[in-house]
Amino acid sequence: MRVIPVLDLLNGVVVRAVAGDRGRYQPLVSRITSATDAVTVAQDLVAAFGLRQFYLADLDAILRQRPNLQVYRDLAQAGCDVLIDAGLTTKADAAPLLAAGAGSLVVGLETWLDPQSLHEIVREYSSRLVFSLDLRAGQPLCSGTSWPSAPFQIAEQVVEAGITRMIVLDLAQVGTSNGVSTRALCRQLRRDFPHLELITGGGVRSAADLEDLANDQVDGVLIASALHNGQLSMADLMRFR
């Protein structure tokens, strides 16, 4: 199981995300780094934990359609493999992000309007896409009205469209250290779609949480606060490589 550090980018700097309340996000304060620029934060995380794959939530792109393309280029040049959520809404959004150095692109339920148009972007970029099943307190966080009302039904539709990698993320849990609320859904997805690459996160507190997720056969876990707060050590992470 891979541990994937999260970089939440807002107003061009890395911020501390808490419970999806984006209006209250503040610049990162961390035991690992004194920086708030994405490249230095990433480099300091590499130095501390040896992790080179990152998940970047570009909130400037998601909220304002202003992707931080230069940050993507700089991270790629620094040797980071980055999954980037830049608020994709159409297939046309993908090419400039990939050209700027995105390793993979996140198609987020929060911004992608309908399941029908998913087939088109999958045909073009299937190996570079990760679908994010975005939830808030267990409920789908949808931008359009064409999606089913139940998370598992949404997952069924996107797998049918050809998605092979999926993030299951409850924004209400992010940065709270309240534990991961998506485990039951992940177990259901693993049972019904055994070949799906499955990533989750939000609320990780300790190595015990990582152990539980590994036992659930999750392939990757997104973490930010537990790394920056010192709740997880290098020794903790070495058990899951």
C-alpha positions as a Python dict, from the first residue, in 0.01 Angstrom:
ca = {
    (1, 'M'): (0, 0, 0),
    (2, 'R'): (138, 337, -106),
    (3, 'V'): (133, 644, 116),
    (4, 'I'): (69, 952, -99),
    (5, 'P'): (129, 1294, 61),
    (6, 'V'): (-128, 1561, -24),
    (7, 'L'): (-46, 1916, -133),
    (8, 'D'): (-347, 2150, -110),
    (9, 'L'): (-270, 2461, -311),
    (10, 'L'): (-465, 2785, -262),
    (11, 'N'): (-357, 3135, -367),
    (12, 'G'): (-39, 2975, -494),
    (13, 'V'): (75, 2835, -158),
    (14, 'V'): (32, 2507, 27),
    (15, 'V'): (-243, 2529, 288),
    (16, 'R'): (-371, 2310, 571),
    (17, 'A'): (-705, 2161, 467),
    (18, 'V'): (-960, 2094, 742),
    (19, 'A'): (-1304, 1937, 686),
    (20, 'G'): (-1339, 2080, 336),
    (21, 'D'): (-1408, 2431, 472),
    (22, 'R'): (-1200, 2603, 207),
    (23, 'G'): (-1285, 2955, 316),
    (24, 'R'): (-1090, 2892, 637),
    (25, 'Y'): (-782, 2718, 497),
    (26, 'Q'): (-459, 2876, 623),
    (27, 'P'): (-98, 2847, 497),
    (28, 'L'): (70, 2525, 603),
    (29, 'V'): (231, 2500, 945),
    (30, 'S'): (435, 2181, 972),
    (31, 'R'): (692, 1997, 1178),
    (32, 'I'): (847, 1875, 853),
    (33, 'T'): (899, 2204, 672),
    (34, 'S'): (889, 2580, 724),
    (35, 'A'): (799, 2637, 359),
    (36, 'T'): (463, 2695, 194),
    (37, 'D'): (567, 2678, -173),
    (38, 'A'): (471, 2345, -325),
    (39, 'V'): (814, 2245, -456),
    (40, 'T'): (1000, 2301, -128),
    (41, 'V'): (726, 2133, 74),
    (42, 'A'): (742, 1835, -162),
    (43, 'Q'): (1122, 1820, -142),
    (44, 'D'): (1112, 1834, 238),
    (45, 'L'): (858, 1549, 244),
    (46, 'V'): (1084, 1348, 14),
    (47, 'A'): (1374, 1411, 251),
    (48, 'A'): (1169, 1318, 558),
    (49, 'F'): (985, 1013, 426),
    (50, 'G'): (1132, 914, 90),
    (51, 'L'): (794, 956, -84),
    (52, 'R'): (795, 1088, -440),
    (53, 'Q'): (435, 1044, -550),
    (54, 'F'): (206, 1330, -449),
    (55, 'Y'): (-158, 1425, -481),
    (56, 'L'): (-203, 1795, -561),
    (57, 'A'): (-543, 1953, -508),
    (58, 'D'): (-513, 2279, -700),
    (59, 'L'): (-789, 2481, -538),
    (60, 'D'): (-707, 2784, -753),
    (61, 'A'): (-806, 2571, -1051),
    (62, 'I'): (-1100, 2396, -882),
    (63, 'L'): (-1255, 2716, -747),
    (64, 'R'): (-1138, 2983, -994),
    (65, 'Q'): (-1028, 2802, -1311),
    (66, 'R'): (-670, 2930, -1262),
    (67, 'P'): (-443, 2626, -1270),
    (68, 'N'): (-92, 2672, -1130),
    (69, 'L'): (77, 2534, -1441),
    (70, 'Q'): (424, 2655, -1343),
    (71, 'V'): (397, 2468, -1013),
    (72, 'Y'): (317, 2149, -1207),
    (73, 'R'): (625, 2204, -1424),
    (74, 'D'): (847, 2270, -1123),
    (75, 'L'): (726, 1959, -939),
    (76, 'A'): (785, 1742, -1244),
    (77, 'Q'): (1132, 1891, -1289),
    (78, 'A'): (1204, 1813, -923),
    (79, 'G'): (1135, 1445, -994),
    (80, 'C'): (790, 1422, -836),
    (81, 'D'): (515, 1204, -979),
    (82, 'V'): (200, 1411, -920),
    (83, 'L'): (-169, 1322, -938),
    (84, 'I'): (-331, 1658, -1005),
    (85, 'D'): (-688, 1760, -936),
    (86, 'A'): (-732, 2082, -1129),
    (87, 'G'): (-1110, 2079, -1149),
    (88, 'L'): (-1153, 1907, -1486),
    (89, 'T'): (-1491, 1972, -1645),
    (90, 'T'): (-1430, 1860, -2006),
    (91, 'K'): (-1180, 1656, -2207),
    (92, 'A'): (-1035, 1979, -2347),
    (93, 'D'): (-909, 2073, -2001),
    (94, 'A'): (-672, 1776, -1988),
    (95, 'A'): (-408, 1843, -2256),
    (96, 'P'): (-251, 2161, -2111),
    (97, 'L'): (-231, 2005, -1766),
    (98, 'L'): (-53, 1696, -1896),
    (99, 'A'): (178, 1912, -2106),
    (100, 'A'): (269, 2105, -1790),
    (101, 'G'): (393, 1788, -1619),
    (102, 'A'): (98, 1618, -1450),
    (103, 'G'): (175, 1250, -1399),
    (104, 'S'): (-194, 1168, -1376),
    (105, 'L'): (-511, 1376, -1385),
    (106, 'V'): (-795, 1349, -1138),
    (107, 'V'): (-1146, 1355, -1279),
    (108, 'G'): (-1337, 1473, -974),
    (109, 'L'): (-1704, 1410, -910),
    (110, 'E'): (-1715, 1760, -762),
    (111, 'T'): (-1648, 1926, -1098),
    (112, 'W'): (-1722, 1668, -1372),
    (113, 'L'): (-2078, 1731, -1487),
    (114, 'D'): (-2212, 1395, -1603),
    (115, 'P'): (-2119, 1028, -1641),
    (116, 'Q'): (-2193, 1018, -2015),
    (117, 'S'): (-1909, 1255, -2106),
    (118, 'L'): (-1666, 1047, -1902),
    (119, 'H'): (-1643, 790, -2183),
    (120, 'E'): (-1483, 1048, -2415),
    (121, 'I'): (-1198, 1149, -2185),
    (122, 'V'): (-1134, 785, -2090),
    (123, 'R'): (-1095, 692, -2458),
    (124, 'E'): (-834, 965, -2499),
    (125, 'Y'): (-640, 947, -2172),
    (126, 'S'): (-739, 625, -1993),
    (127, 'S'): (-396, 538, -1851),
    (128, 'R'): (-346, 891, -1715),
    (129, 'L'): (-678, 927, -1533),
    (130, 'V'): (-789, 872, -1175),
    (131, 'F'): (-1155, 923, -1088),
    (132, 'S'): (-1223, 1085, -751),
    (133, 'L'): (-1545, 978, -582),
    (134, 'D'): (-1584, 1299, -382),
    (135, 'L'): (-1803, 1279, -73),
    (136, 'R'): (-1906, 1509, 207),
    (137, 'A'): (-2023, 1332, 523),
    (138, 'G'): (-2086, 1021, 315),
    (139, 'Q'): (-2294, 1194, 48),
    (140, 'P'): (-2176, 1241, -313),
    (141, 'L'): (-2040, 1588, -382),
    (142, 'C'): (-2173, 1631, -736),
    (143, 'S'): (-2154, 1927, -971),
    (144, 'G'): (-2433, 1800, -1197),
    (145, 'T'): (-2773, 1635, -1161),
    (146, 'S'): (-2703, 1337, -1391),
    (147, 'W'): (-2512, 1136, -1132),
    (148, 'P'): (-2680, 866, -922),
    (149, 'S'): (-2754, 953, -560),
    (150, 'A'): (-2562, 660, -408),
    (151, 'P'): (-2178, 649, -400),
    (152, 'F'): (-2157, 284, -505),
    (153, 'Q'): (-2385, 343, -805),
    (154, 'I'): (-2157, 626, -915),
    (155, 'A'): (-1859, 393, -886),
    (156, 'E'): (-2039, 133, -1099),
    (157, 'Q'): (-2097, 390, -1374),
    (158, 'V'): (-1740, 516, -1386),
    (159, 'V'): (-1596, 164, -1389),
    (160, 'E'): (-1831, 83, -1677),
    (161, 'A'): (-1694, 392, -1854),
    (162, 'G'): (-1344, 241, -1837),
    (163, 'I'): (-1197, 398, -1523),
    (164, 'T'): (-937, 167, -1364),
    (165, 'R'): (-811, 391, -1081),
    (166, 'M'): (-1032, 553, -819),
    (167, 'I'): (-991, 781, -518),
    (168, 'V'): (-1261, 762, -250),
    (169, 'L'): (-1238, 1077, -40),
    (170, 'D'): (-1472, 1228, 218),
    (171, 'L'): (-1388, 1597, 248),
    (172, 'A'): (-1561, 1623, 585),
    (173, 'Q'): (-1289, 1398, 732),
    (174, 'V'): (-988, 1572, 580),
    (175, 'G'): (-749, 1718, 838),
    (176, 'T'): (-968, 1616, 1134),
    (177, 'S'): (-773, 1314, 1266),
    (178, 'N'): (-1111, 1150, 1325),
    (179, 'G'): (-1035, 831, 1135),
    (180, 'V'): (-1113, 723, 780),
    (181, 'S'): (-1489, 704, 720),
    (182, 'T'): (-1471, 543, 374),
    (183, 'R'): (-1354, 195, 477),
    (184, 'A'): (-1687, 16, 433),
    (185, 'L'): (-1734, 161, 85),
    (186, 'C'): (-1376, 70, -6),
    (187, 'R'): (-1431, -289, 107),
    (188, 'Q'): (-1743, -308, -110),
    (189, 'L'): (-1555, -168, -409),
    (190, 'R'): (-1266, -409, -357),
    (191, 'R'): (-1506, -703, -341),
    (192, 'D'): (-1700, -609, -655),
    (193, 'F'): (-1411, -461, -857),
    (194, 'P'): (-1101, -659, -757),
    (195, 'H'): (-885, -512, -1033),
    (196, 'L'): (-968, -148, -953),
    (197, 'E'): (-673, 52, -819),
    (198, 'L'): (-824, 199, -503),
    (199, 'I'): (-698, 502, -310),
    (200, 'T'): (-863, 661, -8),
    (201, 'G'): (-786, 906, 271),
    (202, 'G'): (-922, 1175, 495),
    (203, 'G'): (-884, 1153, 872),
    (204, 'V'): (-581, 922, 903),
    (205, 'R'): (-456, 941, 1264),
    (206, 'S'): (-190, 677, 1312),
    (207, 'A'): (-12, 367, 1190),
    (208, 'A'): (-309, 166, 1319),
    (209, 'D'): (-530, 339, 1060),
    (210, 'L'): (-280, 247, 790),
    (211, 'E'): (-283, -113, 910),
    (212, 'D'): (-662, -122, 884),
    (213, 'L'): (-657, 18, 532),
    (214, 'A'): (-389, -230, 425),
    (215, 'N'): (-607, -510, 562),
    (216, 'D'): (-895, -368, 355),
    (217, 'Q'): (-669, -415, 49),
    (218, 'V'): (-658, -47, -35),
    (219, 'D'): (-377, 30, -283),
    (220, 'G'): (-298, 382, -166),
    (221, 'V'): (-380, 632, 106),
    (222, 'L'): (-378, 1012, 88),
    (223, 'I'): (-229, 1183, 394),
    (224, 'A'): (-138, 1538, 489),
    (225, 'S'): (-203, 1638, 850),
    (226, 'A'): (-74, 1317, 1010),
    (227, 'L'): (260, 1370, 835),
    (228, 'H'): (291, 1739, 918),
    (229, 'N'): (175, 1693, 1279),
    (230, 'G'): (427, 1416, 1347),
    (231, 'Q'): (163, 1147, 1403),
    (232, 'L'): (340, 920, 1154),
    (233, 'S'): (711, 847, 1142),
    (234, 'M'): (937, 708, 873),
    (235, 'A'): (934, 376, 1061),
    (236, 'D'): (553, 372, 1048),
    (237, 'L'): (551, 426, 672),
    (238, 'M'): (826, 171, 600),
    (239, 'R'): (584, -105, 704),
    (240, 'F'): (359, -28, 407),
    (241, 'R'): (606, -18, 117),
}
